[in-house]
């Protein structure tokens, strides 16, 4: 079996929330993952307050990875309006930021965006009324379009989607129902289901549920660090 056809082991982790007082918070975990997986996927909220100093700490730990690392940003990474600097620091440490790019490893294409909020199904927020609401919905639609553009670039038979916000309700169960609309949008799932996607990983919902699926049946995994996972580790270990 060629390298391009054999199963790929993917470790997926979200919501690291690295603080500027942290000392080597993920170095040992990244070294462990490098022994168990072929690729590490980081699904946003890599920093706690979106500060370059936090990114520098994570960058030092990322250098202990001996496998490819792909990722997207989360809402926390935008908090200080320095997302561009955070991207530069983490890319210098080896992170392959997706968002406007597709990365391929061992015959698997990785595509992703941060995503955004907006609600699910028939209760999705619509672009009606005040200009502020229209801007909010426009952001959700724009993220879904960015994901569609990325998926159109994917050429591999196996495709993994990385998000920060959730594309389905199932993986939010455990969170307060009142906050579901702020944790994701099914516009993301609608986009995913128009393509042949192998699986989806996301974060953001710290108290959510590990596994669900889109209407088309694509597996979706909530890889937020606090969410309980089958192997009892902070990351999900998946086969693609």
N, C-alpha and C positions, 0 to 999 in steps of 0.2 A: 504493500500500500504506500503510495507516495505521500510526502509531507502535506501536500495540498488536499489530500482526501481523508487522511486519518482524523479521528476526533480531536478537537482542540479543548483543552481544559482552561476554563475561564474563571478567574477569581474576580468577584465584583464587590465593591465596597463604596458606601456613600456616607456623607455627613461626618467627616473627620473633625471638623470644627477646631482646627489647630489654633491655639492661642499663642500670643507672643511671649508668654512666660513658660511655655512648654519646653521640655528638654528631651530630645530624641523620642517623641511620642509614638512614632510608628516604625522606627528602624528595625526592631526585631520582628515585628509583624510582616513587614515587607520582605525581609530575608526569608521568613517562613513561607510566604506566598510564592516566592521565587523558586522554592524547592517543590511546590505542589501544583503550580499552574504554568500555562504557556503564555498567558496574557493577563494583565491586571487592568480592570476597568474601574475608574473612579467617577462616581455619579454625582458630583457637585457638593457644595458646602465644604470645600477643601479647607477654607479658612473660617474663622469665627466672625470676624468683623471686617473682612475684606481688606486687611492691612498688608502691605508688602513685607513687613517684618514677620508676619505669620507665614506668609508664603516662603520666605527664606528658610524658616525652620523646617517646613515640609519638604522643601527642595533638598535640603541636606539628607533627609531620610530617604527621599526618592532615589538618591544615588546608590542606595544599597540594593535596589532592584536589579536583577540580572535578566529580567524578561521585559518585553515591550509593555509600556503603560499608556493607555488611552484614557481620555476623560472629557468631561464637560464641567462647566461652572454651575454653581447654585446661587440662590438668592443672597446668601450670606457673603458670597464672594464679590457682590456688587455694592455692599453696604457703604463702603467708604469712597465710592466713585473712582476706584483705582484698579478696576478689573484689567485694564490693558497692561499695567505694570505686573499684576499677579500672573497674567498669562506669560509675559516675558520671562519672569523668574522661573516659573514651573517648566516652561518649554526648554529653557537652558539646562534644566536638570533632567531632561529626557521625556517629559510628558508630551504625548501627541494629542493636542487639543483638537477635537472633532469640529463641532459647530459648522464651519464652512469647508470642512475637508472630510474625506473618507480615508481610513487607514486599513490596509489589508495585512493580515498575518496568517501564515499557514493555510491559505485558501479561504479565510473568513474575512469578510468586510465588516468594518465597524463604522457606523454612522450615528450621529447624535446631535442634540441641541439641549439647551437648558429646559426649554418648555416654559409654560406659564399656567396661571390659574384660569378659572372661568366656569367650572362646573361640568356636569355630566348629563348625557342623554337629553331628555326633553326639558331638563331644568338648566341647561347651559344658558349663561348670560348672553343676551342678544344686543346688538349695537343699536339701541333705541333710546332716545331721551337725551339726557345731558351729554355735553361734549366729553366730560370726564369718563362716562361709561363707554362711549364710543372709542376713546383712546385705549381703555382697558381691554376691550374686546379686540381691537386692532392688534394689540401686542400678542394676544393669544393666537390670532390668525397668522400673524407674521412668523411666529415660532413654528407653527404647523407647516407653513410654506417652506421655511428653511429646512425642516426635516424632509419634506417631500423632495426638495432639490438635492439634498444629500443622498437620499435613497435612489434617486434617478442616476446618480454617479456610481453607485455600487455595481460592480461587475461580477462579483463572486457568487457562487450558488448558495452559500451560507452567509446570512447577514444578521448581525447583532446590532440592536438599537440601544443607545445610552440616552437616558433622560435624567433630569433632576426631579421635575414635577411628574406626578402620576398620570398615566393615560387611562386608567380604569378605576372604578370604585372599589373593586374587590380587595385590592391591596391597601386600602385606607381603613378597612374595618378594624376597630380598636381606637381610632381617633374619634373625637367628638363629631357627631354628624354635622353640627353647625359649621365646622371649618372645612368640610369636604370641598366646597367650591373654591377654596383658597389653596388647596393642595394639588390641584391638577385640572385637566380638561380632557374630555373624550374627543375633542378635535384632534388630539395627538394620536389616539387609537384609530380614528377614522383614516388618518393618513397612513399609519402602519398597515392597516388591513388592505390597502390598495396595492401592497407590494408583498413579495415572498420573503417574509422576515422569519428567522429561526427562533429568536427570543428577544425579550426586552428586559433591561434592568434599569431601575430608578431608585431614588432615595426620597428625602424630604419628609416622609411620614414616619416619624420616630416610633409611634405607637401603633403602627399599622400591621398588616398581615403579610406574611412572606410571599405567598404565591397566588396568582390569579391568571386570567386569560382574557384576551380580546374577544370580540364577537366572532371573529373568524377562527379563534382557537389558538392564537399565538401565545405561548407562555410568557407571563410577566412576573418578574421577581422584584420585590421591595428589598433592596440591599442596604437600607439605612443601618448604620452601625448598631443601634440599640435593638433592632428587630431580631427576634430569636430565629436561628437558622438550623437546619437539620444536623449539622456537624458540631454545633455548639461554639463555633468560632465567629468573630465579628464580621467576617466576609462570607459571601455565598461562593460555593465551588460548584461550577456547572460544566456540563459537557455540551459542546456545539458540534 
